């Protein structure tokens, strides 16, 4: 299968990306892992923003993010089923 020609006369080579292949039955854990990491990164950045002028933002943000993620990931993973049941209890099918 030929690649796409580039302006320089070279061709691109198609590359196949292999994903981790985590079984779908564990998708709620993967979702919780990603969601807690992203949420903690944003919250730590907001909390570290006042340190932008002093030049300590990156170090403080990374330390705050890692610490909060380690604490919040188990909370998110264990709270998700309870939150899902509560959500189903207060909503209805259309």
OpenMM code with the backbone's topology and positions (N, CA, C; nanometers):
from openmm import Vec3, app, unit

residues = "UNK UNK UNK UNK UNK UNK UNK UNK UNK UNK UNK UNK UNK UNK UNK UNK UNK UNK UNK UNK UNK UNK UNK UNK UNK UNK UNK UNK UNK UNK UNK UNK UNK UNK UNK UNK UNK UNK UNK UNK UNK UNK UNK UNK UNK UNK UNK UNK UNK UNK UNK UNK UNK UNK UNK UNK UNK UNK UNK UNK UNK UNK UNK UNK UNK UNK UNK UNK UNK UNK UNK UNK UNK UNK UNK UNK UNK UNK UNK UNK UNK UNK UNK UNK UNK UNK UNK UNK UNK UNK UNK UNK UNK UNK".split()
positions = [
    Vec3(0.0853, -0.1168, 0.0000),
    Vec3(0.0000, 0.0000, 0.0000),
    Vec3(0.0904, 0.1237, 0.0000),
    Vec3(0.0855, 0.2027, -0.1064),
    Vec3(0.1730, 0.3194, -0.1124),
    Vec3(0.1302, 0.4270, -0.0147),
    Vec3(0.2274, 0.5058, 0.0311),
    Vec3(0.1995, 0.6154, 0.1229),
    Vec3(0.1544, 0.7397, 0.0490),
    Vec3(0.1331, 0.8457, 0.1217),
    Vec3(0.0915, 0.9729, 0.0654),
    Vec3(0.2152, 1.0521, 0.0258),
    Vec3(0.2183, 1.1053, -0.0980),
    Vec3(0.3363, 1.1825, -0.1373),
    Vec3(0.3442, 1.3153, -0.0613),
    Vec3(0.4641, 1.3543, -0.0224),
    Vec3(0.4882, 1.4810, 0.0459),
    Vec3(0.5426, 1.5821, -0.0540),
    Vec3(0.5449, 1.7090, -0.0150),
    Vec3(0.5959, 1.8148, -0.1019),
    Vec3(0.7434, 1.7931, -0.1355),
    Vec3(0.8186, 1.7288, -0.0475),
    Vec3(0.9615, 1.7077, -0.0699),
    Vec3(0.9897, 1.5894, -0.1621),
    Vec3(0.8856, 1.5232, -0.2097),
    Vec3(0.9036, 1.4090, -0.2978),
    Vec3(0.9079, 1.2764, -0.2247),
    Vec3(0.9163, 1.2778, -0.0923),
    Vec3(0.9168, 1.1543, -0.0146),
    Vec3(0.7734, 1.1089, 0.0092),
    Vec3(0.7567, 0.9837, 0.0436),
    Vec3(0.6245, 0.9310, 0.0756),
    Vec3(0.6145, 0.9026, 0.2244),
    Vec3(0.4943, 0.9220, 0.2809),
    Vec3(0.4720, 0.8853, 0.4206),
    Vec3(0.4495, 0.7359, 0.4281),
    Vec3(0.4830, 0.6797, 0.5402),
    Vec3(0.4655, 0.5362, 0.5613),
    Vec3(0.3512, 0.5174, 0.6599),
    Vec3(0.2456, 0.4427, 0.6216),
    Vec3(0.1365, 0.4199, 0.7169),
    Vec3(0.1867, 0.3420, 0.8384),
    Vec3(0.1439, 0.3827, 0.9564),
    Vec3(0.1861, 0.3190, 1.0814),
    Vec3(0.0611, 0.2695, 1.1532),
    Vec3(0.0646, 0.1462, 1.1983),
    Vec3(-0.0467, 0.0908, 1.2742),
    Vec3(-0.0173, 0.1075, 1.4226),
    Vec3(-0.1120, 0.1656, 1.4959),
    Vec3(-0.0949, 0.1888, 1.6389),
    Vec3(-0.1626, 0.0759, 1.7152),
    Vec3(-0.0880, 0.0140, 1.8057),
    Vec3(-0.1418, -0.0947, 1.8876),
    Vec3(-0.1846, -0.0380, 2.0217),
    Vec3(-0.3107, -0.0465, 2.0572),
    Vec3(-0.3610, 0.0021, 2.1849),
    Vec3(-0.3332, -0.1029, 2.2927),
    Vec3(-0.3540, -0.0633, 2.4173),
    Vec3(-0.3271, -0.1534, 2.5289),
    Vec3(-0.4142, -0.2780, 2.5264),
    Vec3(-0.5357, -0.2643, 2.4807),
    Vec3(-0.6248, -0.3795, 2.4732),
    Vec3(-0.6815, -0.4212, 2.6077),
    Vec3(-0.7098, -0.3236, 2.6941),
    Vec3(-0.7712, -0.3541, 2.8235),
    Vec3(-0.9138, -0.4023, 2.7966),
    Vec3(-0.9556, -0.5135, 2.8549),
    Vec3(-1.0911, -0.5630, 2.8303),
    Vec3(-1.1969, -0.4592, 2.8683),
    Vec3(-1.3013, -0.4515, 2.7884),
    Vec3(-1.4056, -0.3515, 2.8055),
    Vec3(-1.4745, -0.3618, 2.9412),
    Vec3(-1.4737, -0.4782, 3.0042),
    Vec3(-1.5387, -0.4920, 3.1346),
    Vec3(-1.4695, -0.4071, 3.2413),
    Vec3(-1.3488, -0.3608, 3.2142),
    Vec3(-1.2763, -0.2741, 3.3073),
    Vec3(-1.2823, -0.1273, 3.2669),
    Vec3(-1.3701, -0.0938, 3.1726),
    Vec3(-1.3749, 0.0431, 3.1215),
    Vec3(-1.4092, 0.1442, 3.2301),
    Vec3(-1.4874, 0.1055, 3.3318),
    Vec3(-1.5204, 0.2005, 3.4382),
    Vec3(-1.3960, 0.2373, 3.5195),
    Vec3(-1.3017, 0.1447, 3.5348),
    Vec3(-1.1766, 0.1757, 3.6031),
    Vec3(-1.0901, 0.2689, 3.5186),
    Vec3(-1.0841, 0.2424, 3.3886),
    Vec3(-1.0068, 0.3271, 3.2981),
    Vec3(-1.0659, 0.4677, 3.2960),
    Vec3(-1.1984, 0.4767, 3.2892),
    Vec3(-1.2660, 0.6062, 3.2904),
    Vec3(-1.2337, 0.6817, 3.4197),
    Vec3(-1.2445, 0.6153, 3.5334),
    Vec3(-1.2151, 0.6780, 3.6621),
    Vec3(-1.0711, 0.7224, 3.6729),
    Vec3(-0.9800, 0.6429, 3.6194),
    Vec3(-0.8374, 0.6760, 3.6205),
    Vec3(-0.8119, 0.8043, 3.5414),
    Vec3(-0.8679, 0.8109, 3.4202),
    Vec3(-0.8488, 0.9276, 3.3344),
    Vec3(-0.9209, 1.0493, 3.3916),
    Vec3(-1.0449, 1.0307, 3.4351),
    Vec3(-1.1248, 1.1424, 3.4859),
    Vec3(-1.0615, 1.2019, 3.6115),
    Vec3(-1.0167, 1.1196, 3.7039),
    Vec3(-0.9571, 1.1719, 3.8268),
    Vec3(-0.8253, 1.2424, 3.7975),
    Vec3(-0.7468, 1.1903, 3.7051),
    Vec3(-0.6206, 1.2548, 3.6689),
    Vec3(-0.6410, 1.3908, 3.6061),
    Vec3(-0.7366, 1.4006, 3.5148),
    Vec3(-0.7648, 1.5280, 3.4488),
    Vec3(-0.8222, 1.6296, 3.5462),
    Vec3(-0.9169, 1.5882, 3.6273),
    Vec3(-0.9776, 1.6789, 3.7245),
    Vec3(-0.8744, 1.7298, 3.8247),
    Vec3(-0.7911, 1.6420, 3.8752),
    Vec3(-0.6877, 1.6839, 3.9706),
    Vec3(-0.5847, 1.7749, 3.9053),
    Vec3(-0.5516, 1.7507, 3.7789),
    Vec3(-0.4562, 1.8370, 3.7093),
    Vec3(-0.5104, 1.9790, 3.6963),
    Vec3(-0.6375, 1.9917, 3.6610),
    Vec3(-0.6989, 2.1232, 3.6475),
    Vec3(-0.7090, 2.1925, 3.7831),
    Vec3(-0.7553, 2.1209, 3.8856),
    Vec3(-0.7686, 2.1806, 4.0188),
    Vec3(-0.6329, 2.2228, 4.0744),
    Vec3(-0.5294, 2.1411, 4.0539),
    Vec3(-0.3961, 2.1758, 4.1029),
    Vec3(-0.3400, 2.2967, 4.0289),
    Vec3(-0.3698, 2.3075, 3.9001),
    Vec3(-0.3243, 2.4243, 3.8237),
    Vec3(-0.3905, 2.5514, 3.8746),
    Vec3(-0.5201, 2.5442, 3.9035),
    Vec3(-0.5912, 2.6607, 3.9564),
    Vec3(-0.5349, 2.6991, 4.0930),
    Vec3(-0.5112, 2.6015, 4.1780),
    Vec3(-0.4582, 2.6291, 4.3115),
    Vec3(-0.3144, 2.6816, 4.3067),
    Vec3(-0.2382, 2.6419, 4.2046),
    Vec3(-0.0984, 2.6830, 4.1940),
    Vec3(-0.0807, 2.8136, 4.1170),
    Vec3(-0.1864, 2.8643, 4.0579),
    Vec3(-0.1760, 2.9838, 3.9740),
    Vec3(-0.1100, 3.1027, 4.0437),
    Vec3(-0.1379, 3.1294, 4.1724),
    Vec3(-0.0708, 3.2433, 4.2376),
    Vec3(0.0826, 3.2323, 4.2387),
    Vec3(0.1381, 3.1149, 4.2194),
    Vec3(0.2833, 3.0962, 4.2197),
    Vec3(0.3457, 3.1216, 4.0825),
    Vec3(0.2642, 3.1602, 3.9851),
    Vec3(0.3138, 3.1839, 3.8497),
    Vec3(0.4228, 3.2914, 3.8499),
    Vec3(0.4008, 3.4005, 3.9219),
    Vec3(0.4971, 3.5115, 3.9229),
    Vec3(0.6291, 3.4743, 3.9903),
    Vec3(0.6251, 3.3873, 4.0896),
    Vec3(0.7480, 3.3519, 4.1615),
    Vec3(0.8322, 3.2482, 4.0876),
    Vec3(0.7765, 3.1878, 3.9835),
    Vec3(0.8500, 3.0874, 3.9072),
    Vec3(0.8433, 2.9478, 3.9655),
    Vec3(0.7611, 2.9278, 4.0673),
    Vec3(0.7495, 2.7965, 4.1302),
    Vec3(0.6231, 2.7219, 4.0867),
    Vec3(0.5549, 2.7716, 3.9847),
    Vec3(0.4279, 2.7127, 3.9425),
    Vec3(0.4415, 2.5656, 3.9054),
    Vec3(0.5338, 2.5337, 3.8152),
    Vec3(0.5443, 2.3968, 3.7624),
    Vec3(0.5728, 2.2950, 3.8728),
    Vec3(0.6687, 2.3246, 3.9577),
    Vec3(0.7040, 2.2302, 4.0650),
    Vec3(0.5877, 2.2133, 4.1626),
    Vec3(0.5259, 2.3239, 4.2001),
    Vec3(0.4128, 2.3171, 4.2939),
    Vec3(0.2945, 2.2452, 4.2296),
    Vec3(0.2676, 2.2759, 4.1016),
    Vec3(0.1557, 2.2119, 4.0321),
    Vec3(0.1770, 2.0610, 4.0241),
    Vec3(0.2955, 2.0186, 3.9849),
    Vec3(0.3220, 1.8752, 3.9707),
    Vec3(0.3089, 1.8026, 4.1041),
    Vec3(0.3629, 1.8610, 4.2091),
    Vec3(0.3541, 1.7994, 4.3417),
    Vec3(0.2082, 1.7946, 4.3895),
    Vec3(0.1360, 1.9038, 4.3721),
    Vec3(-0.0046, 1.9090, 4.4139),
    Vec3(-0.0895, 1.8120, 4.3341),
    Vec3(-0.0630, 1.8055, 4.2029),
    Vec3(-0.1414, 1.7167, 4.1165),
    Vec3(-0.1193, 1.5709, 4.1547),
    Vec3(0.0050, 1.5317, 4.1716),
    Vec3(0.0348, 1.3922, 4.2047),
    Vec3(-0.0261, 1.3526, 4.3387),
    Vec3(-0.0112, 1.4375, 4.4382),
    Vec3(-0.0655, 1.4090, 4.5707),
    Vec3(-0.2188, 1.3988, 4.5663),
    Vec3(-0.2835, 1.4954, 4.5004),
    Vec3(-0.4305, 1.4928, 4.4951),
    Vec3(-0.4807, 1.3756, 4.4119),
    Vec3(-0.4093, 1.3400, 4.3053),
    Vec3(-0.4532, 1.2279, 4.2228),
    Vec3(-0.4431, 1.0967, 4.2994),
    Vec3(-0.3350, 1.0792, 4.3732),
    Vec3(-0.3200, 0.9569, 4.4513),
    Vec3(-0.4305, 0.9428, 4.5563),
    Vec3(-0.4750, 1.0562, 4.6101),
    Vec3(-0.5841, 1.0521, 4.7086),
    Vec3(-0.7207, 1.0361, 4.6436),
    Vec3(-0.7426, 1.1028, 4.5306),
    Vec3(-0.8756, 1.1053, 4.4707),
    Vec3(-0.9073, 0.9858, 4.3811),
    Vec3(-0.8072, 0.9224, 4.3230),
    Vec3(-0.8359, 0.8102, 4.2336),
    Vec3(-0.9152, 0.6998, 4.3036),
    Vec3(-0.8767, 0.6537, 4.4215),
    Vec3(-0.9587, 0.5517, 4.4873),
    Vec3(-1.0993, 0.6017, 4.5220),
    Vec3(-1.1087, 0.7293, 4.5605),
    Vec3(-1.2406, 0.7854, 4.5926),
    Vec3(-1.3303, 0.7805, 4.4694),
    Vec3(-1.2769, 0.8241, 4.3547),
    Vec3(-1.3549, 0.8242, 4.2310),
    Vec3(-1.3937, 0.6819, 4.1929),
    Vec3(-1.3005, 0.5890, 4.2012),
    Vec3(-1.3293, 0.4513, 4.1596),
    Vec3(-1.4332, 0.3848, 4.2489),
    Vec3(-1.4282, 0.4118, 4.3787),
    Vec3(-1.5241, 0.3493, 4.4696),
    Vec3(-1.6561, 0.4252, 4.4768),
    Vec3(-1.6529, 0.5555, 4.4533),
    Vec3(-1.7758, 0.6350, 4.4598),
    Vec3(-1.8585, 0.6242, 4.3324),
    Vec3(-1.7975, 0.5920, 4.2202),
    Vec3(-1.8683, 0.5900, 4.0924),
    Vec3(-1.9922, 0.4997, 4.0933),
    Vec3(-1.9856, 0.3766, 4.1433),
    Vec3(-2.1068, 0.2940, 4.1437),
    Vec3(-2.2182, 0.3535, 4.2299),
    Vec3(-2.1830, 0.4132, 4.3424),
    Vec3(-2.2835, 0.4756, 4.4301),
    Vec3(-2.3455, 0.5957, 4.3607),
    Vec3(-2.2635, 0.6770, 4.2975),
    Vec3(-2.3143, 0.7940, 4.2257),
    Vec3(-2.4034, 0.7506, 4.1096),
    Vec3(-2.3658, 0.6445, 4.0402),
    Vec3(-2.4466, 0.5932, 3.9295),
    Vec3(-2.5835, 0.5488, 3.9803),
    Vec3(-2.5882, 0.4788, 4.0944),
    Vec3(-2.7176, 0.4355, 4.1504),
    Vec3(-2.8013, 0.5551, 4.1940),
    Vec3(-2.7370, 0.6559, 4.2538),
    Vec3(-2.8097, 0.7761, 4.2953),
    Vec3(-2.8660, 0.8501, 4.1732),
    Vec3(-2.7874, 0.8553, 4.0662),
    Vec3(-2.8320, 0.9213, 3.9438),
    Vec3(-2.9529, 0.8500, 3.8850),
    Vec3(-2.9504, 0.7177, 3.8836),
    Vec3(-3.0648, 0.6413, 3.8325),
    Vec3(-3.1876, 0.6580, 3.9221),
    Vec3(-3.1660, 0.6793, 4.0525),
    Vec3(-3.2779, 0.6953, 4.1443),
    Vec3(-3.3498, 0.8283, 4.1249),
    Vec3(-3.2776, 0.9328, 4.0841),
    Vec3(-3.3411, 1.0642, 4.0706),
    Vec3(-3.3773, 1.1008, 3.9259),
    Vec3(-3.3504, 1.0105, 3.8321),
    Vec3(-3.3874, 1.0357, 3.6924),
    Vec3(-3.4874, 0.9299, 3.6474),
    Vec3(-3.5442, 0.9526, 3.5306),
    Vec3(-3.6411, 0.8565, 3.4748),
    Vec3(-3.6173, 0.8369, 3.3269),
    Vec3(-3.6677, 0.7275, 3.2746),
    Vec3(-3.6597, 0.7007, 3.1307),
    Vec3(-3.7549, 0.7931, 3.0574),
    Vec3(-3.7194, 0.8337, 2.9404),
    Vec3(-3.8097, 0.9207, 2.8627),
    Vec3(-3.8988, 0.8401, 2.7729),
] * unit.nanometer
topology = app.Topology()
chain = topology.addChain("A")
for resn in residues:
    res = topology.addResidue(resn, chain)
    for name in ("N", "CA", "C"):
        topology.addAtom(name, app.Element.getBySymbol(name[0]), res)
